[in-house]
Amino acid sequence: MHVGTYFRIGCLNLNRHRKRTVFTALGLGVGYFAAVFISGWMNGIQAELIENSTSLVGGQIEIHSSSYRPERSLYETIGDRSGINIEDLLSQVASDPAVIVAAPRVYVGGLIGSGESTSAGMLMGIQPDLEITLSRFLDKLVEGRLPKSGQNEILIGIEMARQLDVLIGNELVVVAPGADGSMGNDLFKVIGFFKTGLSEFDVGVGVMHLEDLQLLASLGRYSIHEIAVSTLSPSLASETAERLRDTLASTESEISVASWTELRPEIVEYVALMSSVHLIVFSIVFFIAIFGVANTMLMATFERRREFAVMLALGTNPWKVVLIVVCEAVAIGVLSLLLGTIVTLPLMEWWQNTPLDLSWFYGDLNFLGTLIKPRIRVEYDLGILLQAAAMLLATAVVASIYPAVKAARVPPADTLSGL
């Protein structure tokens, strides 16, 4: 007989005990959902980690002078001491099809004081109109507004404001080293508070307009330390960085272009680790399911031992008996896959679009220096569904091997005689 015939026989045998068949299929279907959900949840954690690490403050790509990292010296600006035409450089970067926005930044270490309280931290100079498109930490200020050029205005983290005991409208003394060897100091008016959830950032960073910080640190108007770049997707960052290296290779300055995969290797390693766990998750879930299927198949073959004995007595090859039992298990696997898919796809689609937010219970979490929102977010794709489907069918086949061998080894004479 053709293999298809054995499969049809296996499907017909499922009608012998419909309730048992349905419960077995539901068990495998639940295992299918569990495997897809756990893998999707792990992917959701990865996506959350990557998105927050690249969009909260930093971008997916950073452009510096080739000698800027890792020391991040005040003096290592793009274009060295003479600077560079910022508008032209931004235009070149923004011309890449994968780039959403590019924003210049200046970083200067300094002291921020109010009365008898002083806080050491990093001063960050930005262009607000570009920065709010690139990063998210200024999207929802706790209070206040963004700084304007030439007004000596500063935004500080809510934790720094608590430590310095300042309110909107208070003035802070800001002291910072100058690129010309001098020491810059001036009064800056507090015009807002931000809160990222990253305690080190909220207590150690002051944000002001790019031009104001350049003036304070005696940097020229063409001197910047960084261009942060936002791309359409973090997954496009590496190839986009390669294209930007080629694009900027013609500039006179030695420029370094690094994607988040280079800047945050610990996140790359964590994502690789999580990806390798998928197979382990599938194996554990379906290994447990094997016992349920094997139990069902053993009961089914025991009840039909006389049937198998007659077949063997009439000269049926034992391997054909094995094939009949295996095909019956495959039929159960296919039924389980259909039931599992009917349940899994709508739930996963709903979960992906409306993740369950648990921040009301846990608050925000910090992991690898990145803010993670405690929510059950799933990210699944066709690859996960196919892997889980293959594991489900493999489980059905593996679970049927022992019962099939037992059925093929039924002694015809003893079984038919009632012994």
N, C-alpha and C positions, 0 to 999 in steps of 0.2 A: 504493500500500500504506500501511497505518497504521504509525505510528512503532513501535508494539509489534512489528510484523512484522519490521522492520529490526533491532530489538534481538534478536529470536529468531534471526535469521540470523547476527547477530554472535556470539551465544552458541554456535551450532553450529560456526562457524568456529574457535572456540577448540580444538575437538577435532582439528584438522588436525595440530598439533604440541603434544601435551600437555605434554611436558617443558619446552619453551620457554615455554609459557603459565604453567606452575607456577612456574618460576624468575622470570619477570617479575612474577607476582603476589606471590611472596615478597619480591622486591625492594621493591615498593611497600608491602607489609605491614610490612617492617622500617622503611621511612621513616615510616609511620604511627605505629609504636611509638616511634621516635626523637623525633618531633615531640611526641607526648603526654608522653613521659617527660621531655624537656628542659623543657617548659612546666610539668609537674607539679613538677619539681625546683625551678624558679625560684619557683613558688608556695610550695613548702615552705620555701625560704629566707626568703621574705617573712613567712610565718606564724611561723617561728622568731624572726625579728627582732622582730616586733610583740609576740608573746607574752612574750619575755624582757624587752623594754623596758618592758612594762606590768605584769608580774607578779613579776619578780625582786625589785624594791624598791618602785617606785611602783605605783599602781593605774591603772586605765583612765580614772579621773576624779579630779580634785583640786578641793577646795573651799577657798577662802581668803577673807580679807578682800579687798575690791576693790582696796585699795592695797598689798597684800602683794607681788605680783609687779611688776617683775622684781627689785627690790632685796632682797626677802625679809628685811625688817628685823625685829629682835627685838620691836619695839614694835607692829608691825601684826598684832595678833591678831584673830580673828573676834569681832566684838562690841566692838572697841576696848578701852579700859582696863577697862571694866566686865565684859567677857567675855560669855558666852552660856551658856544651859542646854545643856550638852553632850548629855545623855541625850535631851532632846527633839529636838535637831537630828539626832542619830543615828537616832532613830526615824522622823523625817520622811524622811530619805534612804533608810533601809532599807525603807520602805514601797513604794518603786518596784518593780514586778515584775521588772525586769531587774537589780536590784542583789542581789549575793550577800552582801556585807558592807561595812560602812563603819567605818573606824578613825580615831580622833583621833591627832594627832601634834604634838609641839613640837620646834622646831629652835633650837639655840643654838650659836654659834661659841665655841670655848674652847680651853684648853690642857690637855693631859694629860701628866703627868710622873711619872717613876719614877727616883729617885736623881738622877743627873746628866743623864739623858735626858729630853727633852721633845718632844712632838709636838703640832702645831697641827691642829685638825680641827673637825668638826661633831658636836655632841652631839645625839642623836636620842631623844626621849622617846616611848614607846609604851605601849599596853595590850597585853601579850603575848597574852592570850586572843583578841583580835580580830586582832592583827597576823599571827599565824601562819596565820589563815584567808585574809588578804588577800594577803600577799607570801610569797615562797619563800626569801628569803635566810637565814631563821632555822630553816628546816625541818630541816636536817641540820647541827647544830653540829659543828665539828671536835672540840670538847671542852666539857664543862660543861652548863649549863642556862640557862633564861630568868630574867631578874631579877624579884624580888618587890618589892612596894611597901613603902617605909619602911625598907629594909634597906641602902640606899646600896650597891647592886650595879651592876656595869657589865659589858657585853659589848664586846669589841673585836675588830677584824679580826686575822687571823692574821699579817698583815704588820706591823701596828702592834705586836703582841706581840713580834715578832722584833726590831723596831727598839728597843723599850723594854726588851727582855730581861726579860719578866715571865712568871710562871707562874700557874696557877689558885691563888687564895688570896692572892696578893700584893695590896698596896694601892697605889692610884694617887692622886696629887694632881690634882684637877680644879678648874680655875679658869675662871669664866665671868662675863660682865657681867650685872648684874641690871637688870630692867626699871625699877626705881626709882632707877637711877643708881649703885647700889652695885656692889661687886665680890664675887661669890660664890665661895667656895672650900670644899672639903671633901675628905675621904678616901673613896674608893670601892673596894670589894673586887672584884677580877676574878673573875667566876664562869663565864666561858666565852669561847670564840673562835669566830668565824664566818669563812667563806671564800666569797665570791661569785664569784671569778675576775676581778672588776674591780679592778685594782690600786689605783686612786685611792680607791675606796670602802673596800677592805680596810685601807688605811693611814691613812685620814683620818676615820673615823666611829667614834664610841663610842655604844653603845645602852644606855639605862637605862629604868627605869620612868617613865611619864609624870609621876606625882606627885612623884617624887624630883627630876626635872629642873625641874618647876615651882617647887619649893621652892628649888633651887639658884639659879635665875635670877630669883627674887622675882616670879614670875608667880602670879596667883590660880588657884585650882582650877578656875575656869571659863574660863581663858585658854588657847587653843590656836591654833596657826598654820595647821593644815591638817586636813582630813578626807579621807583617801584612800579611794577607792571601787573595789571590784571588781565587774565586771558579768559576765553570763553569757557574753559574747563580746566581744572588742575591737571587732568590727564594729557592736555596739550602743551603743558609748560615746557617739557624737555625738548620737544621738536621745535617749538617756537623759539626757545633760547638758542638753538643751533642756527636757525635762520637769522636771528638778530645778531649773532656773532658775525655772520657773513655780511650782513647789512652794514654793521658798524666797523667792519675791518678797514674800511677806506678812510676813517677819521684819523686825524693826526695823533690823537691821544691813544694811549694803551688802555683799553676798556675791557673790563671783566663782566661777562653776562652769566649769571647763575640761576638755575631754576630751583624750586623748592626742594626737589629731590636731592640736590647737592647741598642746599643750605640746612635741611632738616633730615640728615641721614637716619636719625633714630626713629623717625616716623616711617621712613621707607622700610626699615628693618622690621618694625612692628607690623606693618601691612603685609609684608612677605610672610611673617610668622602666622598671622591670622589666616592668610590664604592657604597655607599648608595644612591648617587645622580642618579645613572643609572635609577632606577625605576621611579624617579621623571621626568627625561628627557623623558622616554618612555611615561609616563602618559600625559605630557603636549603636546607632538607632536601628539599623537593619539586622545587626547581629542579634539584638534582642528579639526582633520580629521573626527570625529564623525558627525559634523554638515554637512559636504559635503555629506557624505554617507546618512545621514538621509534625507536630502533634495532630493536626487535622488530617494530614496525609496518612499518618500511621493508622489512625482510626478508620479512615476510608479504605485503606488496603486490607486491614484486618477483616472488615465487614464483607469484603469482596474476595476473600481468599478462595472460596469454592469456585467463583467465576474464573479466577486466575488458574486454579487447578485444572478446570475443564479445558481452558485454552492450551495449557502446557501439555495436557494428556493428548490433545488433538494434534500436537506437533508444532505449536507456536514457538518461535524462537524466543528464549528468555529476554533477549535484548529488545524485542518488540513490546514485551510487557513493561520493561523499563521505560521505553519511549512513551507508552500510553500514560503511565503515571506522571512522567515529567511533563508531558503536554497538558495534562490536567492541571498541574501546578502552574504552568505558564498561563493557562486560561484564567486561573484565579488571580495571577499577577496582573494580567491585562484588565480584568474587572476592577481590581484594586486601584490600578493606575487611573482608570476612568473616574471612579468614585473620588479618589484623591485629588484629581485635577479639577473636578467640579467644585470641590470644597476649597481647594488651595488658591486657585487663581483669583476669585473674587475677594477673598480675605487678604491676600498679599497685595492686590491692587489698592484695596481700601487702606491697608496699613501703610503702604508706601506714600499715599497722598495725604493721609491724616495720621501721622505718628502720634502715639500716646505720650503726652507730656507729663513727666513725673517731677518736674522742678518744684512743684508746690510741696513735695514731700522731702526731696533731697537737697534742693538748691542746686547751684552750679557746681560742676566738678572740674578740677584741674588734673590733667594727665599729660606727661611729657612736655610740660610748660605750655599746654594748650587748653583752652576752655572747652569743655564738652557739656552740652545740655543733656541732662538725664532724661532721655525720652526713648521709647521703643520705636526706632525708625528702621525700616527694612528697605534694602536695595537688592532686587533680584533681577536676573536676566534669563535668557533662553538657555544659557550654558548650565546654570544651576538646576533648572527644571529637567534638562536632559540627563544630567549626571544623576539626579535623584531617581529619575525614571529607570535608568540603566541599573542602578543599584537595587531598585525594587524588583525588577525582573530577575536579576541575578540572585537575589535572596530567595525568590520563589523556586528557582531551579536548584539551588544548593540545598534548600530545605527538603526537596523531594527526592534527592538522590538515595538517601538511606531507606525511606519507605519503598522506593521503586526497586531497589536491590532485594529488599525483603520479599516483595511481591513476586519477583522473578525466581526466587529460591523456594517457593512454596512446594512441598513434596506432593505431587498429584494424588498418588495412591492413598497415602495416609489421610490427606485432607478429605478426599471424596468418601473414604470409608468411615469417616467420623472420628478418627483417632486424633 
